[in-house]
Amino acid sequence: MTGTGTTVLAAQAHGFLSPTGVEVVFLLVGLVTLGAAVVTVTTKQLVHAALWLVVALGGLAVEYLLLTAEFIAWVQVLIYVGSVVVLLLFGLMLTKAPIGRSPDADSGNRWAALGVAVAAAAALVWVVADAFRTTWIGLDGDAPQGTTKVSGEILFRHWVLPFEALSVLLLAALVGAIVLSRKRGKEEKR
Amino acid sequence: MHLVYPAVLAALLFCTGLYGVLARRNAILVLMSVELMLNAVNLNLVAFDVWLRDELHAGQALTLFTIAIAAAEIGIGLAIVLQVHRNRGTADVDRLRDLRDDAPDAGSDTERADREEKAEAAA
């Protein structure tokens, strides 16, 4: 109870018109991230979409760093920027995606999609801003929140079983991807 | 930091991904938009974890799990897309309409309502 009380008091002490340095950096990086995401979903050049996705995901890694979740940020850089985007680029190459502008990158229902997205954005932003406008995150606490030490301790002390189940899931996904993409030579010969 | 900033950024990123999923024609671009939506959820998880100062850090653990599951999903998804492309010669989701109801005007209204009821019962 006292914790929430102090949070509310702190939020009242911190107005929106006098942002801290972290908030300014967060806003600027957030604008870059959002812009890159919008370009990713609207550009006509398929390979450029994957490259703008790198910018968006890297911006999100910086946001994690600003939120003191250090380990998550580096995992984001390693897995998303390092492997997922490379996989997507390989997929684009293997499906013979056209280099250059492809006029049919968007389907015919893009205006309906735009309507749905704008309506969802308006509703979500309204609700979220109304619910959390006085909530303050104290980032400069005494206990570190997201260093590698803390993350490793909680992961291997409290979340061991889900972690191991996740490794089994990854193995299953790996085997499944191999089985799916293998050429079925034997069955065609028969 | 105000919690509003990460929450609003996550909502906007999610809606950007939503637009991409609905509007894109190439299946790989749809997968990219799905990644954007997953990342928006991750940002929310991290922000709320830092705000609540959870003892177990459930938000950060769940974020790591989401990242791993997203990696698995992208691998399987790309394998399926490649297989579809190998079989059909296209990866456009608009052209994959084998399951489409081909003749929407064929049956009368009662028949269609009957069919929909059956589909709902089966679901």
Interface residues (C-beta under 8 A of the other chain):
Chain A: A11 H14 F16 T20 V22 E23 F26 L27 G30 T33 L34 A37 V38 T40 V41 L46 A49 A50 L53 A56 L57 L60 E63 Y64 L66 L67 T68 A69 F71 I72 V75 Q76 I79 Y80 S83 V84 L87 L88 F90 G91 L92 L94 T95 K96 A97 D104 A105 D106 S107 G108 N109 R110 A112 A113 L114 V116 A117 V118 A120 A121 L124 V125 V128 A129 F132 R133 T135 W136 I137 L139 G141 A143 Q145 G146 V150 S151 I154 L155 H158 W159 P162 F163 L166 L169 L170 A173 L174 G176 A177 L180 S181
Chain B: M1 H2 L3 V4 Y5 P6 A7 V8 L9 A11 L12 L13 F14 C15 T16 G17 L18 Y19 G20 L22 A23 R24 R25 N26 I28 L29 L31 M32 S33 E35 L36 N39 N42 L43 V46 A47 D49 V50 W51 R53 L56 H57 Q60 A61 T63 L64 F65 I67 A68 I69 A70 A71 A72 E73 I74 G75 I76 L78 A79 I80 V81 L82 Q83 H85 A91 D92 V93 D94
